[in-house]
Amino acid sequence: MLKTVLLLIASNVFMTIAWYGHLRHTSVPLWKVVFISWFIALFEYMLMVPANRIGFQSGFSGFQLKMTQEVITLVVFSLFAIFYLKEPFHWRYLVSFILLLGAVYFMFKK
């Protein structure tokens, strides 16, 4: 389980950089941004696919893998938005995350 989560975190770091890292570099032509983003996303896939395979073989259901990945994505993106994009974190984001954690709880409940 830990291996799956760590691979998902690493994968999401690459994904977030690929999808949003260019937002502070709007002078770079879009075609270059797309090419660079695809190159970065290659590493995301190289981590995400094994994470899902290992997780599924370890007993995660497909639904549980997806829910776990979504929560990790939001946490990684939140840190990226705050520290890289310099965007403020509003209280309503925290409430939304708490509600999502409730969804995760019910997803894993036996």
C-alpha positions in Angstrom: 0.0 0.0 0.0 2.8 2.5 0.9 4.6 1.8 -2.4 1.4 2.6 -4.3 0.8 5.8 -2.4 4.4 7.0 -2.9 4.3 6.2 -6.6 1.0 8.1 -6.9 2.5 11.1 -5.1 5.5 11.1 -7.4 3.4 10.7 -10.4 1.1 13.6 -9.4 4.1 15.9 -8.9 5.1 15.3 -12.5 1.5 15.6 -13.7 1.0 18.9 -11.9 4.2 20.4 -13.3 3.3 19.2 -16.8 -0.2 20.6 -16.7 0.3 23.8 -14.7 4.0 24.6 -14.6 3.8 26.7 -17.7 1.3 29.2 -16.2 4.0 31.4 -14.9 5.8 31.4 -18.3 3.1 32.8 -20.7 5.7 34.3 -23.0 6.8 30.8 -24.1 5.0 29.8 -27.3 2.1 27.3 -26.7 3.5 24.7 -29.1 6.7 24.6 -27.0 4.7 24.3 -23.8 2.7 21.4 -25.2 5.9 19.6 -26.3 7.6 20.1 -22.9 4.4 19.1 -21.0 4.2 15.9 -23.0 7.8 15.1 -22.2 7.2 15.7 -18.5 3.9 13.7 -18.6 5.9 10.7 -19.9 7.5 10.4 -16.4 4.1 10.8 -14.8 2.8 7.8 -16.8 6.0 5.8 -16.0 5.0 6.1 -12.3 1.2 6.1 -12.5 0.8 2.8 -14.4 3.0 0.8 -12.0 1.3 2.5 -9.1 -2.1 1.3 -10.3 -0.8 -2.2 -11.2 0.9 -2.6 -7.8 -2.1 -1.2 -5.9 -4.6 -3.4 -7.7 -2.5 -6.5 -7.1 -2.2 -5.5 -3.4 -5.9 -5.4 -2.9 -7.1 -1.9 -3.9 -10.1 -1.9 -6.1 -10.2 0.3 -9.2 -12.5 2.7 -7.4 -10.2 2.9 -4.4 -7.2 3.6 -6.6 -9.0 6.4 -8.4 -10.3 8.0 -5.2 -6.8 7.8 -3.6 -5.2 9.3 -6.8 -7.8 12.2 -6.8 -7.1 13.1 -3.1 -3.3 13.0 -3.8 -3.8 15.2 -6.9 -5.7 17.8 -4.9 -3.1 17.9 -2.1 -0.2 18.1 -4.6 -1.9 20.8 -6.6 -2.8 22.8 -3.5 0.8 22.9 -2.5 1.9 23.8 -6.0 -0.7 26.6 -6.3 0.3 28.1 -3.0 4.1 27.8 -3.3 4.7 28.0 -7.1 1.7 30.0 -8.4 1.5 32.1 -5.2 -2.3 31.7 -5.0 -4.1 32.2 -1.7 -5.7 29.2 0.1 -9.3 30.0 1.0 -11.2 28.3 3.9 -13.7 26.9 1.4 -11.0 24.8 -0.2 -10.3 23.3 3.2 -14.0 22.5 3.7 -14.1 20.9 0.2 -11.1 18.7 1.1 -12.7 17.6 4.3 -15.8 16.5 2.3 -13.6 14.6 -0.1 -11.8 12.9 2.8 -15.3 11.8 3.9 -15.8 10.3 0.4 -12.5 8.4 0.8 -13.6 7.1 4.2 -16.8 5.7 2.7 -14.9 4.3 -0.3 -12.6 2.2 1.9 -15.3 1.3 4.5 -15.9 -2.5 4.5 
